[in-house]
């Protein structure tokens, strides 16, 4: 029974959230359908424009800091109208999120699990290759490395995204160290603690490297220093037990 003059109950926060998700999903489907109907030449131009905006956003974030950067700053630097930016990204967080995801993928793709089977290369060479892969990515992407290691954190969205990024790196390294202990490559100790110590050392090294403007060519020299540091601590690569199990 309707009560005259009664106000309709406002939707709950959960209902509003579900409605927004549905709207976004519908928008994504429409965008995908439109993309399929777009001629290849236009798709290439769109992809090139999107990559240009991402590159500019990366540099502006590095120069001004994430919190102090606005969409207007990115558009101005890219030489496009503000509305053009919104054709490709929802907001600055969307652009930053993609930059960070790409950076994380490059690091993950560069790390190869270490093998100790008979056909495997020497373990020390494999360890150095992994270190070199990480340093090359970070020095090749100095602008993004600067954002990650030197930017003042203060915005919740920024902190949340960085937290997810670091949690993934810690998990990857922790699992590798635990496997390394099983084959005698890593000395005894709590793997997660060793992972935090390693990441802390690398963050400081990379902070100094990007502050000094070191280029990708410095990666090999830095790799040898990092390798020496690790073998003076928990890493022992001379005679790992042969279990044929990868790290």
C-alpha positions in Angstrom: 0.0 0.0 0.0 1.4 3.4 -1.0 1.4 6.1 1.6 0.6 9.5 0.1 3.6 11.8 0.1 6.0 9.0 1.1 9.5 9.4 -0.4 11.0 6.6 -2.4 13.8 4.9 -0.5 17.3 5.9 -1.8 19.2 3.0 -3.3 21.8 1.4 -1.1 25.6 2.0 -1.7 25.8 -1.7 -2.8 23.0 -1.1 -5.3 24.6 2.0 -6.6 27.9 0.2 -6.9 26.3 -2.7 -8.9 24.6 -0.1 -11.1 27.9 1.6 -11.9 29.6 -1.7 -12.7 26.7 -2.6 -15.1 27.0 0.8 -16.8 30.8 0.4 -17.1 30.3 -3.1 -18.5 27.8 -1.9 -21.0 30.0 1.0 -22.0 33.0 -1.4 -22.5 30.9 -3.7 -24.7 29.7 -0.7 -26.8 33.3 0.5 -27.1 34.5 -2.9 -28.2 31.8 -3.2 -30.8 32.6 0.2 -32.1 36.3 -0.7 -32.2 35.7 -3.8 -34.3 33.8 -1.7 -36.8 36.5 0.9 -37.1 38.8 0.7 -40.2 42.4 -0.6 -39.4 44.0 2.7 -40.4 41.9 4.6 -37.8 42.6 1.9 -35.2 46.3 2.4 -35.7 46.0 6.2 -35.3 44.0 5.7 -32.1 46.6 3.3 -30.8 49.4 5.8 -31.7 47.6 8.6 -30.0 46.9 6.5 -26.9 50.6 5.6 -26.6 51.6 9.2 -27.0 49.3 10.2 -24.2 50.7 7.5 -22.0 54.2 8.5 -22.7 53.4 12.2 -21.9 51.5 11.2 -18.8 54.5 9.2 -17.5 56.8 12.1 -18.0 54.5 14.7 -16.4 53.8 12.4 -13.4 57.6 12.1 -12.9 58.1 15.8 -13.2 55.2 17.1 -11.1 54.3 14.1 -9.0 51.1 12.0 -9.2 49.1 14.1 -6.7 50.0 17.4 -8.3 49.4 16.3 -11.8 46.0 17.1 -13.4 44.5 16.0 -16.7 44.9 19.5 -17.9 48.7 19.3 -17.3 48.9 16.1 -19.4 46.7 17.5 -22.2 48.7 20.7 -22.4 52.0 18.8 -22.5 50.7 16.5 -25.2 49.3 19.4 -27.3 45.7 18.1 -27.3 42.4 19.3 -26.0 41.3 18.1 -22.5 38.4 16.3 -24.1 40.8 14.3 -26.3 42.4 12.8 -23.2 39.0 11.5 -22.0 38.5 9.7 -25.3 41.2 7.3 -24.2 41.2 7.3 -20.4 38.6 7.8 -17.7 40.9 10.0 -15.6 44.6 10.4 -14.6 44.3 7.4 -12.3 43.3 5.2 -15.3 46.4 6.3 -17.2 48.7 5.8 -14.2 47.2 2.4 -13.5 48.0 1.2 -17.0 51.6 2.6 -16.8 52.1 0.7 -13.5 50.6 -2.5 -14.8 52.9 -2.4 -17.9 55.9 -1.8 -15.7 55.0 -4.7 -13.4 54.5 -7.0 -16.4 57.9 -6.1 -17.8 59.6 -6.9 -14.5 57.7 -10.2 -14.2 58.5 -11.1 -17.8 62.2 -10.4 -17.2 62.5 -12.7 -14.3 63.2 -16.4 -15.2 62.9 -19.1 -12.7 66.4 -20.5 -12.0 67.0 -24.1 -13.0 69.5 -26.5 -11.5 69.1 -29.5 -13.8 72.1 -30.9 -15.8 71.3 -28.9 -18.9 70.9 -25.6 -17.2 73.4 -22.7 -17.5 75.6 -22.0 -14.4 73.4 -20.8 -11.5 75.5 -17.6 -11.0 74.9 -16.6 -14.6 71.1 -17.2 -14.2 71.0 -15.1 -11.0 72.9 -12.2 -12.7 70.6 -12.3 -15.7 67.6 -11.9 -13.4 69.2 -9.0 -11.6 70.2 -7.4 -14.9 66.6 -7.8 -16.3 65.2 -5.9 -13.3 67.8 -3.1 -13.5 67.4 -2.7 -17.2 63.7 -2.2 -17.0 64.0 0.3 -14.2 66.7 2.3 -15.8 65.0 2.2 -19.2 61.9 3.5 -17.6 63.5 6.2 -15.4 60.5 8.4 -15.3 58.2 5.6 -14.0 60.9 4.4 -11.6 61.2 7.9 -10.2 57.4 8.0 -9.6 57.5 4.7 -7.8 60.6 5.4 -5.6 60.7 9.1 -5.1 57.1 10.5 -5.4 55.5 11.8 -2.2 52.6 9.4 -1.3 49.5 11.0 0.0 46.6 10.2 -2.3 44.6 7.0 -1.3 44.3 5.8 -4.9 48.0 6.2 -5.5 48.9 4.4 -2.2 46.5 1.5 -3.0 47.9 1.0 -6.5 51.5 1.1 -5.2 50.6 -1.3 -2.4 49.3 -3.8 -4.9 52.4 -3.4 -7.0 54.8 -4.0 -4.1 52.8 -6.9 -2.7 53.1 -8.6 -6.0 56.9 -8.1 -6.1 57.3 -9.3 -2.5 55.2 -12.4 -3.2 57.3 -13.2 -6.3 60.6 -12.8 -4.5 59.4 -14.6 -1.3 58.4 -17.7 -3.4 61.7 -17.7 -5.3 63.7 -17.4 -2.0 61.7 -20.3 -0.4 62.4 -22.5 -3.5 66.0 -21.4 -3.3 66.3 -22.6 0.2 64.9 -26.0 -0.8 67.8 -26.5 -3.3 70.5 -25.0 -1.1 70.9 -21.8 -3.1 69.6 -19.5 -0.3 70.7 -19.7 3.3 68.3 -20.3 6.1 66.0 -17.4 7.2 62.5 -16.2 6.9 61.9 -15.8 3.1 59.5 -12.8 3.5 62.0 -11.0 5.7 64.8 -11.6 3.2 62.5 -10.4 0.4 61.8 -7.1 2.3 65.5 -6.6 2.9 66.3 -7.2 -0.8 63.6 -4.9 -2.1 64.6 -2.2 0.4 68.2 -2.3 -0.9 67.2 -2.3 -4.5 64.8 0.6 -4.0 67.5 2.8 -2.5 69.9 1.8 -5.3 67.4 2.7 -7.9 66.5 5.9 -6.2 70.1 7.0 -6.3 70.5 5.8 -9.9 67.5 7.8 -11.3 68.5 10.8 -9.2 72.0 10.8 -10.7 70.5 10.2 -14.1 72.2 6.8 -14.8 71.2 5.3 -18.1 70.4 1.7 -19.1 74.1 1.2 -20.0 74.9 1.3 -16.3 72.8 -1.8 -15.6 75.6 -4.3 -16.1 78.0 -2.6 -13.7 75.3 -2.3 -11.1 74.3 -5.9 -11.6 77.8 -7.1 -10.5 77.6 -4.9 -7.4 74.2 -6.2 -6.5 75.3 -9.8 -7.1 78.4 -9.3 -4.9 76.1 -7.9 -2.2 73.7 -10.8 -2.3 76.4 -13.5 -2.3 77.9 -11.8 0.8 74.6 -12.4 2.5 71.9 -15.0 1.9 72.8 -16.2 -1.6 75.2 -19.2 -2.0 75.6 -20.3 -5.5 78.8 -22.4 -5.5 77.3 -25.8 -4.8 73.5 -25.8 -4.8 72.0 -29.3 -4.3 70.9 -30.8 -7.5 67.2 -31.5 -7.3 66.3 -30.6 -10.8 63.8 -28.1 -9.4 63.5 -24.6 -10.7 63.8 -21.4 -8.7 
